[in-house]
Amino acid sequence: MEFDYGAPAAIRAARDAIRAEAARWDDAGERMRAVRTATEGLGLSPFGFAVADVADTGQWRVYEEMRAHLGALCGDAAAEFHGIAAVLRVCADRYTAADRDAVTDLTAVWGD
């Protein structure tokens, strides 16, 4: 028995699965955006690295650079994840349009 990939139920299932996957990517994007926002509040004063009678070693600069870098990576990931979700929604829309066009073509050939 072969699976009928062109059956209306199969097309609906595929389209729904694509949209569900898009929602998961959007959710991941929102979680990464939240992480990026959280990193913005993790800055430390240079005094947080100060030890009595020890010269400034610049550790606070390294910390700040790394915090900013990780925040930027999280922001970039959020944008990428939302982009993937958008492409998946376009695919689902095209899938729907192709199905609708096929029905229209068949109706033109076979009638109602």
TILUMLUM-982010 format. One record per residue (C-alpha): residue number from 1; residue in one letter; chain; x, y, z. Coordinates in steps of 0.02 Angstrom, whole numbers, plus 50000, padded with zeros to 5 digits. Each point is the difference from the previous one (the first is absolute). Layout:
N
 seq type mol     u     v     w
 NUM    A   A     X     Y     Z
...
//
This chain:
112
 seq type mol     u     v     w
   1    M   A 50000 50000 50000
   2    E   A 50071 50167 49948
   3    F   A 49971 50161 50094
   4    D   A 49903 50130 49901
   5    Y   A 50103 50157 50024
   6    G   A 49878 50099 49895
   7    A   A 49848 49958 50105
   8    P   A 49917 50153 50080
   9    A   A 50031 49931 50175
  10    A   A 50185 49972 49961
  11    I   A 50017 50176 49931
  12    R   A 49915 50073 50154
  13    A   A 50112 49897 50114
  14    A   A 50157 50056 49909
  15    R   A 49947 50182 50000
  16    D   A 49953 49993 50185
  17    A   A 50166 49916 50042
  18    I   A 50096 50137 49909
  19    R   A 49905 50135 50094
  20    A   A 50028 49910 50166
  21    E   A 50187 49993 49962
  22    A   A 49998 50187 49961
  23    A   A 49920 50032 50170
  24    R   A 50138 49900 50086
  25    W   A 50134 50105 49913
  26    D   A 49910 50160 50051
  27    D   A 49994 49937 50179
  28    A   A 50187 49964 49995
  29    G   A 50028 50175 49931
  30    E   A 49903 50077 50142
  31    R   A 50098 49900 50128
  32    M   A 50165 50059 49922
  33    R   A 49936 50179 50001
  34    A   A 49963 49980 50186
  35    V   A 50177 49936 50030
  36    R   A 50072 50148 49905
  37    T   A 49896 50119 50104
  38    A   A 50057 49914 50159
  39    T   A 50183 50018 49952
  40    E   A 49977 50189 49987
  41    G   A 49973 50006 50188
  42    L   A 50156 49899 50041
  43    G   A 50126 50141 49986
  44    L   A 50121 50022 50143
  45    S   A 50090 50153 50060
  46    P   A 50189 49999 49989
  47    F   A 49996 50009 50190
  48    G   A 49924 49825 50001
  49    F   A 50169 49936 49946
  50    A   A 50103 50108 50116
  51    V   A 50104 49921 50136
  52    A   A 50087 50109 50129
  53    D   A 50180 50041 49953
  54    V   A 49988 49910 49829
  55    A   A 50025 50097 49841
  56    D   A 49858 50004 49872
  57    T   A 50021 49842 49896
  58    G   A 49867 50046 49874
  59    Q   A 49894 49849 50040
  60    W   A 49846 50108 50004
  61    R   A 50031 50047 49817
  62    V   A 50013 49817 49950
  63    Y   A 49842 49962 50096
  64    E   A 49907 50143 49916
  65    E   A 50060 49951 49827
  66    M   A 49945 49820 50027
  67    R   A 49832 50053 50073
  68    A   A 49968 50114 49850
  69    H   A 50058 49866 49878
  70    L   A 49886 49868 50075
  71    G   A 49855 50123 50000
  72    A   A 50030 50037 49816
  73    L   A 50007 49814 49959
  74    C   A 49835 49972 50088
  75    G   A 49923 50146 49906
  76    D   A 50065 49930 49835
  77    A   A 49931 49828 50043
  78    A   A 49830 50075 50038
  79    A   A 49997 50086 49831
  80    E   A 50053 49840 49910
  81    F   A 49869 49896 50090
  82    H   A 49863 50123 49956
  83    G   A 50064 50000 49821
  84    I   A 49988 49811 49991
  85    A   A 49821 50010 50067
  86    A   A 49955 50128 49867
  87    V   A 50069 49890 49860
  88    L   A 49903 49851 50067
  89    R   A 49839 50102 49998
  90    V   A 50035 50051 49820
  91    C   A 50024 49815 49958
  92    A   A 49833 49957 50082
  93    D   A 49915 50141 49903
  94    R   A 50075 49937 49837
  95    Y   A 49947 49824 50041
  96    T   A 49822 50063 50027
  97    A   A 50004 50103 49840
  98    A   A 50067 49854 49898
  99    D   A 49862 49889 50067
 100    R   A 49868 50132 49963
 101    D   A 50069 50022 49823
 102    A   A 49996 49812 49971
 103    V   A 49818 49994 50053
 104    T   A 49960 50145 49884
 105    D   A 50090 49912 49856
 106    L   A 49906 49838 50031
 107    T   A 49835 50091 50012
 108    A   A 50035 50082 49832
 109    V   A 50035 49830 49924
 110    W   A 49867 49893 50086
 111    G   A 49869 50128 50052
 112    D   A 49921 50014 50171
//
